[in-house]
Amino acid sequence: MHRISCIQTVWLVVLMLTSLTALSEQKKIFDGPNGSEYEVHYIAFNSTFLQPDIARQYELVRSRAMGVVNISIIRIAQDGTRTPVGAVVEVRATNDIQQPRHLSVQQVVEQPAIYYLAQVQFREGEMLTFDVTVYPEGQTKPLKLRFTQSFFNDQVD
């Protein structure tokens, strides 16, 4: 009897962790050419989460008042093959009083991954809305998404 409840507890924990992982994934799926799809993955976080050597490597400012936006694009072929895709990526951040900021985006290629980084300055507790426009290689139709992120001043090591 005790053995069954331990196994059930382990499965419950695994199920909960799996659910949390699925909820934390931030992506939007778009139709692509010839029955393919594009997944645009996105995340924004405080730059203090980066290790100092990583921030230096990508020339990112590590500060209590700077955030990082990371965007990546994956093409999914009809057969399920997943391929990172280069793109033109534009990011605009808007604060709660509708002041827009166009962010400078840099492409990072670490074979086979391709992703796009931008930095944004924020005030303590500020919620920013990000409007992202992606033009995947060879495509003229833009993929657009919007997300929000609240930022807080974390400690710098």
Steps between C-alpha positions, in 0.01 A plus 500: 500500500779745593685413177197594288457839667873579448472417130183708473674791672795480261265500199307793641822701538609408145160603364511833684852577375400411145198731522711788633751455219224510239353815655837676508570440131441823310447453130258583224442274200442642151412337168794485260539418131422156356329368812787589732473699822713753684540500876610835638638455852536804723607596850592820685696503827721717718858517375632415848390140434789476252838390627756782461709304245192428285397868506853600392505239224184645341581863590191530720477745787443319828311745723217510752309726259558314171297218353578255221259382230581171326317392182556184295325363194461131414358373170310174530474314170201280415705193598567651847861602433591802714749755363619829655430789264673831443274802484466873516367567851355829619409560866314796646437540873221718637462599866177550694466863379539390137854631447652287220865394481644332193761248610823419322509127419814292449511158338693224678592183312623204704466207263241374461313762708414849376349754735450872536583712805394851594533703818253735660533735794221490761383654826440291814173309465441620143288288270603523136303384197716362220384506138715264295504482121691216334578460129639145461764447228337494159163623628334838444200440725579617855433286807376722782461436869451698819591413857544677832762467771535668840854586607645541848843620609691191607832498679816489290773261626 
